[in-house]
Amino acid sequence: MFTIALLAGLMLSAQQPKYVFYFIGDGMGLGHVLSAETYNRTVLGNSEHITMLQFPVTTICTSYSASSKITDSAASGTALSTGSKANNYTLGMTPDGNNCYSLATELKKQGYGVAIATSVPIDDATPAAFYAHVKSRKMFYEIGLDLAKSGYDFFSGTKLRGLKDKDGNDNGLMATIEKSGYTVVRGADAYNKAKGKKHPKMLLLSEDNGLDHNGYTIDSTATNLSLETVTAACLEHLQRYTPKKFFMMVEGGNIDWAAHSNDGGTVVKEVMNFQKSIALAYDFYKQHPDETLIVVTADHNTGGMTLGVNNGPKEVDLSVFDHQRTSLELFQHYCIDLQKSGKNVTWEEMKTILAEKLGLFGAVKVNEKQEKQLREAFERTFVTRDAANEQTLYATFSGFVKVVFDVQNHCAGIGWTSNNHTGDFTPVFAVGVGAEQFSGLRDNTDLPKIILSLINKK
């Protein structure tokens, strides 16, 4: 009996994955995952765990960079793609300035189809870490040139930010990408028209929605190029052109952007939305269980999100977020437009607005202390207009908007420790060929090394 079990184990470990899915939830810490799972169970009433929590391997990894105990997305993206530590803000380079190459580059050399996709700009830090080598993550023109050189089969993101020179003129980057053989299409409709023709190398971008990301789920403003749509397009493209073996990395970038804003409701809905993309891969795995590997992780924790907060409600109540109909980002734009209109908004009118947009003073009960905080912040922003703004990585928010969402989070029982990254462990989930190799405490540099070792196993 022991011999049979041992033989079966050796046969299993000898298998090599032909299809590798690598999902990175940008900023998705353990608290973000737990909050989404709790929402899934207590609000949606689902008895099944969210998809990634159904995977047989669940562990954690460290994420510090070569230059800091708290990484940024460039250094962590480099670690997750190349297996090498990097200094914060650098992409695809070791601390001594040498280029290091991603597993995507190596797999492309081995004949794998390669796709890189995200819900934010394709030249953002995490996706760029899989193909670029630059000293600064802000070198968007150079990152775009590296994209053109990569030869990967499929890219998708909302936009490229390096298309203009310092004077705002076209610098020829898009022409260079097209000369490298890429068909560039914008939006799902354009993709559907193009996919029937022969386009072995494609760059799929969003139609312009006025945002850097593809729109938050909670706002119902997501373009028709959602992350789920992009993931399906990646899979469709790779199955058509490189059906024998492929690698795809998909980043849920919106999670990080919402977490920098400490917007709990938007984070929960974005993690749930990320699950739709993972579910597509999981369905593929079920059809090819002996040939597929799926790894889900995060580059770092953004915000230090917790389920539970000082002096919060007796019971965490994430149903609060079902009364939230706007992200913090969109509500900020609404308040700016309100101020610019010159209309003198009264506090009673603002309470009605808050009830409509967030449920506050309506389905979500607000106590006297919270109302006092809200009204004082309202007066400073809309009456005396001397409120201080708060700067995050991606945006600036008024003092009033910040207090509104602090109250919203508090009513739900969600806490935050930072508007930036934290040094917490990040989650790792795996299923498929060789998934057991990811067990135990890992460092982020281990993950690409394990994937390559499984593929290159003789």
C-alpha positions as a Python dict, from the first residue, in 0.01 Angstrom:
ca = {
    (1, 'M'): (0, 0, 0),
    (2, 'F'): (282, 236, 92),
    (3, 'T'): (465, 149, -232),
    (4, 'I'): (157, 225, -443),
    (5, 'A'): (105, 559, -267),
    (6, 'L'): (470, 650, -309),
    (7, 'L'): (462, 559, -678),
    (8, 'A'): (149, 768, -729),
    (9, 'G'): (318, 1061, -557),
    (10, 'L'): (625, 1030, -779),
    (11, 'M'): (409, 1014, -1092),
    (12, 'L'): (224, 1326, -981),
    (13, 'S'): (543, 1519, -907),
    (14, 'A'): (684, 1418, -1248),
    (15, 'Q'): (406, 1597, -1434),
    (16, 'Q'): (479, 1932, -1592),
    (17, 'P'): (219, 2206, -1629),
    (18, 'K'): (142, 2302, -1987),
    (19, 'Y'): (-95, 2581, -1889),
    (20, 'V'): (2, 2827, -1617),
    (21, 'F'): (-226, 3099, -1477),
    (22, 'Y'): (-66, 3356, -1245),
    (23, 'F'): (-311, 3593, -1075),
    (24, 'I'): (-185, 3892, -876),
    (25, 'G'): (-432, 4092, -667),
    (26, 'D'): (-256, 4426, -639),
    (27, 'G'): (-256, 4534, -273),
    (28, 'M'): (-470, 4233, -176),
    (29, 'G'): (-370, 4149, 179),
    (30, 'L'): (-513, 3883, 405),
    (31, 'G'): (-766, 4130, 547),
    (32, 'H'): (-893, 4212, 198),
    (33, 'V'): (-944, 3842, 122),
    (34, 'L'): (-1111, 3778, 459),
    (35, 'S'): (-1347, 4075, 415),
    (36, 'A'): (-1453, 3951, 71),
    (37, 'E'): (-1501, 3597, 204),
    (38, 'T'): (-1708, 3729, 496),
    (39, 'Y'): (-1920, 3938, 258),
    (40, 'N'): (-1964, 3630, 37),
    (41, 'R'): (-2082, 3422, 333),
    (42, 'T'): (-2281, 3663, 549),
    (43, 'V'): (-2431, 3902, 292),
    (44, 'L'): (-2459, 3696, -25),
    (45, 'G'): (-2538, 3383, 174),
    (46, 'N'): (-2306, 3156, -23),
    (47, 'S'): (-2202, 2832, 142),
    (48, 'E'): (-1910, 2787, -100),
    (49, 'H'): (-1592, 2983, -36),
    (50, 'I'): (-1478, 3243, -287),
    (51, 'T'): (-1288, 3068, -567),
    (52, 'M'): (-930, 3114, -449),
    (53, 'L'): (-1019, 2982, -103),
    (54, 'Q'): (-1139, 2660, -263),
    (55, 'F'): (-784, 2579, -377),
    (56, 'P'): (-612, 2298, -185),
    (57, 'V'): (-295, 2497, -110),
    (58, 'T'): (-325, 2808, 106),
    (59, 'T'): (-17, 2975, 250),
    (60, 'I'): (156, 3311, 299),
    (61, 'C'): (469, 3479, 173),
    (62, 'T'): (695, 3767, 271),
    (63, 'S'): (716, 4069, 42),
    (64, 'Y'): (997, 4299, 161),
    (65, 'S'): (1215, 4453, -110),
    (66, 'A'): (1594, 4486, -140),
    (67, 'S'): (1575, 4847, -22),
    (68, 'S'): (1286, 4847, 228),
    (69, 'K'): (1091, 4638, 477),
    (70, 'I'): (782, 4764, 293),
    (71, 'T'): (786, 4705, -80),
    (72, 'D'): (631, 4899, -363),
    (73, 'S'): (467, 4735, -664),
    (74, 'A'): (776, 4766, -886),
    (75, 'A'): (1005, 4575, -650),
    (76, 'S'): (741, 4318, -558),
    (77, 'G'): (640, 4275, -922),
    (78, 'T'): (1005, 4213, -1008),
    (79, 'A'): (1031, 3955, -729),
    (80, 'L'): (711, 3779, -838),
    (81, 'S'): (815, 3773, -1202),
    (82, 'T'): (1192, 3716, -1193),
    (83, 'G'): (1265, 3556, -856),
    (84, 'S'): (1509, 3839, -773),
    (85, 'K'): (1482, 4105, -506),
    (86, 'A'): (1487, 4463, -635),
    (87, 'N'): (1498, 4813, -493),
    (88, 'N'): (1169, 4997, -465),
    (89, 'Y'): (1064, 5179, -785),
    (90, 'T'): (1288, 4969, -1014),
    (91, 'L'): (1158, 4717, -1265),
    (92, 'G'): (1336, 4406, -1388),
    (93, 'M'): (1670, 4509, -1240),
    (94, 'T'): (1875, 4379, -950),
    (95, 'P'): (2001, 4623, -683),
    (96, 'D'): (2341, 4638, -856),
    (97, 'G'): (2179, 4756, -1179),
    (98, 'N'): (2182, 4436, -1385),
    (99, 'N'): (1878, 4321, -1578),
    (100, 'C'): (1689, 4022, -1444),
    (101, 'Y'): (1442, 3838, -1660),
    (102, 'S'): (1092, 3718, -1586),
    (103, 'L'): (956, 3369, -1609),
    (104, 'A'): (735, 3501, -1891),
    (105, 'T'): (1048, 3584, -2093),
    (106, 'E'): (1194, 3240, -2022),
    (107, 'L'): (871, 3061, -2113),
    (108, 'K'): (840, 3258, -2435),
    (109, 'K'): (1188, 3127, -2529),
    (110, 'Q'): (1060, 2776, -2459),
    (111, 'G'): (773, 2817, -2704),
    (112, 'Y'): (498, 2906, -2458),
    (113, 'G'): (234, 3156, -2556),
    (114, 'V'): (246, 3452, -2317),
    (115, 'A'): (-26, 3699, -2218),
    (116, 'I'): (-7, 3987, -1968),
    (117, 'A'): (-327, 4163, -1861),
    (118, 'T'): (-443, 4413, -1600),
    (119, 'S'): (-735, 4640, -1508),
    (120, 'V'): (-503, 4943, -1493),
    (121, 'P'): (-245, 5080, -1744),
    (122, 'I'): (-39, 4805, -1907),
    (123, 'D'): (275, 5007, -1825),
    (124, 'D'): (191, 5012, -1454),
    (125, 'A'): (443, 4853, -1218),
    (126, 'T'): (311, 4499, -1178),
    (127, 'P'): (244, 4413, -1544),
    (128, 'A'): (559, 4600, -1654),
    (129, 'A'): (769, 4385, -1419),
    (130, 'F'): (703, 4092, -1653),
    (131, 'Y'): (868, 4255, -1956),
    (132, 'A'): (1051, 4582, -1868),
    (133, 'H'): (1396, 4671, -1734),
    (134, 'V'): (1412, 5032, -1611),
    (135, 'K'): (1552, 5224, -1315),
    (136, 'S'): (1220, 5395, -1245),
    (137, 'R'): (863, 5270, -1278),
    (138, 'K'): (777, 5618, -1411),
    (139, 'M'): (984, 5572, -1729),
    (140, 'F'): (672, 5498, -1932),
    (141, 'Y'): (823, 5556, -2277),
    (142, 'E'): (1108, 5313, -2208),
    (143, 'I'): (862, 5063, -2057),
    (144, 'G'): (658, 5085, -2377),
    (145, 'L'): (967, 5017, -2587),
    (146, 'D'): (1036, 4706, -2378),
    (147, 'L'): (678, 4594, -2437),
    (148, 'A'): (737, 4617, -2811),
    (149, 'K'): (1062, 4419, -2780),
    (150, 'S'): (911, 4142, -2565),
    (151, 'G'): (743, 3955, -2847),
    (152, 'Y'): (470, 3833, -2610),
    (153, 'D'): (151, 3720, -2776),
    (154, 'F'): (-111, 3929, -2597),
    (155, 'F'): (-121, 4239, -2378),
    (156, 'S'): (-420, 4416, -2229),
    (157, 'G'): (-464, 4715, -2001),
    (158, 'T'): (-649, 5042, -1991),
    (159, 'K'): (-386, 5255, -2161),
    (160, 'L'): (-21, 5335, -2227),
    (161, 'R'): (108, 5648, -2055),
    (162, 'G'): (430, 5699, -2249),
    (163, 'L'): (285, 5807, -2584),
    (164, 'K'): (373, 6178, -2556),
    (165, 'D'): (701, 6364, -2514),
    (166, 'K'): (752, 6633, -2248),
    (167, 'D'): (587, 6890, -2478),
    (168, 'G'): (279, 6675, -2529),
    (169, 'N'): (366, 6565, -2881),
    (170, 'D'): (341, 6213, -3022),
    (171, 'N'): (678, 6044, -2960),
    (172, 'G'): (623, 5753, -3199),
    (173, 'L'): (589, 5484, -2932),
    (174, 'M'): (260, 5348, -3065),
    (175, 'A'): (403, 5333, -3415),
    (176, 'T'): (700, 5138, -3278),
    (177, 'I'): (467, 4891, -3108),
    (178, 'E'): (269, 4844, -3429),
    (179, 'K'): (589, 4798, -3634),
    (180, 'S'): (683, 4523, -3388),
    (181, 'G'): (386, 4326, -3516),
    (182, 'Y'): (116, 4418, -3264),
    (183, 'T'): (-239, 4483, -3371),
    (184, 'V'): (-370, 4756, -3140),
    (185, 'V'): (-743, 4756, -3065),
    (186, 'R'): (-951, 4955, -2818),
    (187, 'G'): (-1252, 4811, -2639),
    (188, 'A'): (-1439, 4482, -2643),
    (189, 'D'): (-1632, 4561, -2962),
    (190, 'A'): (-1311, 4629, -3155),
    (191, 'Y'): (-1159, 4311, -3012),
    (192, 'N'): (-1457, 4102, -3120),
    (193, 'K'): (-1426, 4238, -3475),
    (194, 'A'): (-1050, 4180, -3486),
    (195, 'K'): (-1030, 3834, -3331),
    (196, 'G'): (-1178, 3661, -3635),
    (197, 'K'): (-883, 3778, -3842),
    (198, 'K'): (-525, 3667, -3805),
    (199, 'H'): (-359, 3878, -3536),
    (200, 'P'): (-102, 3659, -3357),
    (201, 'K'): (26, 3956, -3152),
    (202, 'M'): (-228, 4190, -2999),
    (203, 'L'): (-241, 4489, -2765),
    (204, 'L'): (-595, 4536, -2631),
    (205, 'L'): (-661, 4870, -2461),
    (206, 'S'): (-972, 5022, -2308),
    (207, 'E'): (-1186, 5286, -2467),
    (208, 'D'): (-1122, 5615, -2287),
    (209, 'N'): (-1342, 5633, -1975),
    (210, 'G'): (-1163, 5930, -1820),
    (211, 'L'): (-996, 5704, -1561),
    (212, 'D'): (-664, 5523, -1543),
    (213, 'H'): (-839, 5203, -1432),
    (214, 'N'): (-1131, 5026, -1601),
    (215, 'G'): (-1393, 5154, -1358),
    (216, 'Y'): (-1498, 5023, -1020),
    (217, 'T'): (-1760, 4752, -988),
    (218, 'I'): (-1942, 4947, -717),
    (219, 'D'): (-1992, 5247, -949),
    (220, 'S'): (-2145, 5039, -1226),
    (221, 'T'): (-1929, 5246, -1460),
    (222, 'A'): (-1691, 4970, -1566),
    (223, 'T'): (-1629, 4974, -1939),
    (224, 'N'): (-1720, 4676, -2153),
    (225, 'L'): (-1353, 4581, -2116),
    (226, 'S'): (-1383, 4445, -1763),
    (227, 'L'): (-1110, 4229, -1610),
    (228, 'E'): (-1329, 3923, -1666),
    (229, 'T'): (-1366, 4016, -2034),
    (230, 'V'): (-991, 4070, -2065),
    (231, 'T'): (-915, 3736, -1899),
    (232, 'A'): (-1149, 3561, -2139),
    (233, 'A'): (-982, 3738, -2432),
    (234, 'C'): (-636, 3629, -2308),
    (235, 'L'): (-747, 3270, -2284),
    (236, 'E'): (-920, 3279, -2621),
    (237, 'H'): (-613, 3428, -2792),
    (238, 'L'): (-370, 3180, -2639),
    (239, 'Q'): (-591, 2881, -2716),
    (240, 'R'): (-608, 2993, -3077),
    (241, 'Y'): (-240, 3067, -3139),
    (242, 'T'): (-47, 2858, -2885),
    (243, 'P'): (-289, 2583, -2779),
    (244, 'K'): (-21, 2335, -2671),
    (245, 'K'): (122, 2544, -2387),
    (246, 'F'): (82, 2894, -2250),
    (247, 'F'): (138, 3130, -1956),
    (248, 'M'): (-81, 3421, -1855),
    (249, 'M'): (-51, 3677, -1577),
    (250, 'V'): (-366, 3868, -1481),
    (251, 'E'): (-353, 4156, -1233),
    (252, 'G'): (-651, 4284, -1036),
    (253, 'G'): (-515, 4637, -1019),
    (254, 'N'): (-832, 4810, -899),
    (255, 'I'): (-803, 4645, -556),
    (256, 'D'): (-491, 4847, -481),
    (257, 'W'): (-631, 5177, -608),
    (258, 'A'): (-939, 5143, -385),
    (259, 'A'): (-731, 5031, -87),
    (260, 'H'): (-506, 5338, -112),
    (261, 'S'): (-829, 5536, -63),
    (262, 'N'): (-930, 5318, 236),
    (263, 'D'): (-1259, 5253, 55),
    (264, 'G'): (-1375, 4929, 216),
    (265, 'G'): (-1690, 4876, 13),
    (266, 'T'): (-1511, 4923, -316),
    (267, 'V'): (-1228, 4690, -210),
    (268, 'V'): (-1471, 4412, -118),
    (269, 'K'): (-1655, 4442, -450),
    (270, 'E'): (-1324, 4449, -643),
    (271, 'V'): (-1196, 4131, -474),
    (272, 'M'): (-1529, 3967, -556),
    (273, 'N'): (-1492, 4087, -914),
    (274, 'F'): (-1135, 3949, -926),
    (275, 'Q'): (-1289, 3610, -847),
    (276, 'K'): (-1472, 3610, -1179),
    (277, 'S'): (-1140, 3608, -1363),
    (278, 'I'): (-1000, 3337, -1137),
    (279, 'A'): (-1316, 3132, -1191),
    (280, 'L'): (-1254, 3132, -1569),
    (281, 'A'): (-912, 2978, -1511),
    (282, 'Y'): (-1056, 2734, -1258),
    (283, 'D'): (-1313, 2617, -1514),
    (284, 'F'): (-1026, 2562, -1759),
    (285, 'Y'): (-835, 2369, -1491),
    (286, 'K'): (-1132, 2138, -1436),
    (287, 'Q'): (-1117, 2047, -1806),
    (288, 'H'): (-736, 1999, -1798),
    (289, 'P'): (-656, 1899, -1437),
    (290, 'D'): (-339, 1707, -1525),
    (291, 'E'): (-188, 1988, -1732),
    (292, 'T'): (-281, 2312, -1553),
    (293, 'L'): (-139, 2513, -1265),
    (294, 'I'): (-310, 2818, -1111),
    (295, 'V'): (-131, 3041, -860),
    (296, 'V'): (-303, 3337, -694),
    (297, 'T'): (-112, 3586, -482),
    (298, 'A'): (-64, 3957, -410),
    (299, 'D'): (230, 4190, -454),
    (300, 'H'): (183, 4356, -113),
    (301, 'N'): (-81, 4466, 136),
    (302, 'T'): (-227, 4811, 79),
    (303, 'G'): (-392, 4991, 368),
    (304, 'G'): (-368, 4725, 639),
    (305, 'M'): (-739, 4643, 606),
    (306, 'T'): (-892, 4467, 908),
    (307, 'L'): (-1223, 4304, 988),
    (308, 'G'): (-1296, 4479, 1318),
    (309, 'V'): (-1224, 4832, 1438),
    (310, 'N'): (-1191, 5017, 1770),
    (311, 'N'): (-1529, 5122, 1915),
    (312, 'G'): (-1699, 4970, 1613),
    (313, 'P'): (-2034, 4791, 1591),
    (314, 'K'): (-2087, 4485, 1811),
    (315, 'E'): (-2116, 4276, 1497),
    (316, 'V'): (-1932, 4344, 1172),
    (317, 'D'): (-2201, 4424, 916),
    (318, 'L'): (-2075, 4421, 558),
    (319, 'S'): (-2429, 4461, 426),
    (320, 'V'): (-2351, 4831, 475),
    (321, 'F'): (-2160, 4809, 148),
    (322, 'D'): (-2469, 4706, -46),
    (323, 'H'): (-2611, 5051, 30),
    (324, 'Q'): (-2294, 5213, -107),
    (325, 'R'): (-2348, 5312, -470),
    (326, 'T'): (-2031, 5509, -527),
    (327, 'S'): (-1659, 5468, -478),
    (328, 'L'): (-1468, 5725, -277),
    (329, 'E'): (-1301, 5836, -601),
    (330, 'L'): (-1629, 5902, -782),
    (331, 'F'): (-1782, 6069, -475),
    (332, 'Q'): (-1481, 6303, -464),
    (333, 'H'): (-1548, 6403, -826),
    (334, 'Y'): (-1914, 6459, -737),
    (335, 'C'): (-1822, 6689, -447),
    (336, 'I'): (-1575, 6885, -661),
    (337, 'D'): (-1844, 6940, -925),
    (338, 'L'): (-2085, 7046, -651),
    (339, 'Q'): (-1839, 7306, -523),
    (340, 'K'): (-1765, 7434, -874),
    (341, 'S'): (-2137, 7477, -945),
    (342, 'G'): (-2151, 7755, -688),
    (343, 'K'): (-2464, 7608, -533),
    (344, 'N'): (-2497, 7666, -159),
    (345, 'V'): (-2565, 7317, -32),
    (346, 'T'): (-2722, 7292, 313),
    (347, 'W'): (-2636, 7025, 565),
    (348, 'E'): (-2984, 6875, 535),
    (349, 'E'): (-2941, 6852, 158),
    (350, 'M'): (-2605, 6683, 206),
    (351, 'K'): (-2759, 6429, 443),
    (352, 'T'): (-3005, 6338, 166),
    (353, 'I'): (-2715, 6300, -79),
    (354, 'L'): (-2528, 6076, 166),
    (355, 'A'): (-2839, 5862, 214),
    (356, 'E'): (-2880, 5819, -162),
    (357, 'K'): (-2517, 5749, -242),
    (358, 'L'): (-2393, 5562, 67),
    (359, 'G'): (-2696, 5476, 279),
    (360, 'L'): (-2576, 5704, 563),
    (361, 'F'): (-2870, 5860, 753),
    (362, 'G'): (-3089, 5607, 574),
    (363, 'A'): (-3041, 5230, 583),
    (364, 'V'): (-2704, 5284, 755),
    (365, 'K'): (-2755, 5435, 1099),
    (366, 'V'): (-2528, 5721, 1207),
    (367, 'N'): (-2479, 5804, 1576),
    (368, 'E'): (-2456, 6155, 1725),
    (369, 'K'): (-2076, 6154, 1742),
    (370, 'Q'): (-2046, 6050, 1379),
    (371, 'E'): (-2299, 6311, 1266),
    (372, 'K'): (-2102, 6578, 1452),
    (373, 'Q'): (-1781, 6469, 1274),
    (374, 'L'): (-1955, 6471, 938),
    (375, 'R'): (-2118, 6809, 987),
    (376, 'E'): (-1795, 6975, 1102),
    (377, 'A'): (-1611, 6836, 798),
    (378, 'F'): (-1897, 6950, 574),
    (379, 'E'): (-1875, 7304, 712),
    (380, 'R'): (-1499, 7321, 655),
    (381, 'T'): (-1534, 7193, 297),
    (382, 'F'): (-1851, 7358, 169),
    (383, 'V'): (-1896, 7665, 392),
    (384, 'T'): (-1567, 7805, 527),
    (385, 'R'): (-1373, 7611, 259),
    (386, 'D'): (-1063, 7571, 472),
    (387, 'A'): (-1055, 7191, 489),
    (388, 'A'): (-719, 7019, 446),
    (389, 'N'): (-690, 6765, 166),
    (390, 'E'): (-542, 6417, 202),
    (391, 'Q'): (-293, 6286, -54),
    (392, 'T'): (-272, 5916, -145),
    (393, 'L'): (-60, 5744, -408),
    (394, 'Y'): (-314, 5796, -683),
    (395, 'A'): (-536, 6087, -579),
    (396, 'T'): (-611, 6376, -346),
    (397, 'F'): (-930, 6370, -139),
    (398, 'S'): (-1104, 6647, 54),
    (399, 'G'): (-1132, 6629, 431),
    (400, 'F'): (-1510, 6588, 404),
    (401, 'V'): (-1492, 6291, 166),
    (402, 'K'): (-1233, 6127, 391),
    (403, 'V'): (-1456, 6161, 699),
    (404, 'V'): (-1759, 6031, 508),
    (405, 'F'): (-1578, 5710, 416),
    (406, 'D'): (-1422, 5677, 761),
    (407, 'V'): (-1776, 5671, 900),
    (408, 'Q'): (-1889, 5430, 629),
    (409, 'N'): (-1605, 5189, 709),
    (410, 'H'): (-1669, 5222, 1082),
    (411, 'C'): (-2038, 5140, 1044),
    (412, 'A'): (-1942, 4823, 855),
    (413, 'G'): (-1673, 4730, 1109),
    (414, 'I'): (-1378, 4775, 872),
    (415, 'G'): (-1050, 4927, 995),
    (416, 'W'): (-738, 5060, 822),
    (417, 'T'): (-385, 5129, 943),
    (418, 'S'): (-248, 5323, 645),
    (419, 'N'): (-321, 5493, 313),
    (420, 'N'): (-12, 5324, 176),
    (421, 'H'): (150, 4982, 169),
    (422, 'T'): (221, 4772, 477),
    (423, 'G'): (477, 4499, 534),
    (424, 'D'): (228, 4224, 618),
    (425, 'F'): (237, 3872, 480),
    (426, 'T'): (60, 3829, 148),
    (427, 'P'): (-161, 3530, 61),
    (428, 'V'): (-78, 3248, -180),
    (429, 'F'): (-333, 3002, -320),
    (430, 'A'): (-255, 2722, -565),
    (431, 'V'): (-425, 2436, -744),
    (432, 'G'): (-316, 2195, -1015),
    (433, 'V'): (9, 2035, -1126),
    (434, 'G'): (277, 2088, -860),
    (435, 'A'): (56, 2304, -639),
    (436, 'E'): (184, 2125, -327),
    (437, 'Q'): (530, 2276, -394),
    (438, 'F'): (400, 2616, -282),
    (439, 'S'): (316, 2493, 71),
    (440, 'G'): (485, 2642, 375),
    (441, 'L'): (605, 2994, 440),
    (442, 'R'): (743, 3141, 120),
    (443, 'D'): (913, 3458, 2),
    (444, 'N'): (772, 3630, -306),
    (445, 'T'): (1090, 3541, -496),
    (446, 'D'): (1011, 3170, -448),
    (447, 'L'): (694, 3169, -657),
    (448, 'P'): (839, 3218, -1009),
    (449, 'K'): (1126, 2984, -923),
    (450, 'I'): (882, 2709, -826),
    (451, 'I'): (678, 2760, -1144),
    (452, 'L'): (990, 2734, -1361),
    (453, 'S'): (1120, 2434, -1172),
    (454, 'L'): (794, 2250, -1234),
    (455, 'I'): (800, 2332, -1605),
    (456, 'N'): (1168, 2246, -1647),
    (457, 'K'): (1150, 1925, -1445),
    (458, 'K'): (1310, 1640, -1638),
}
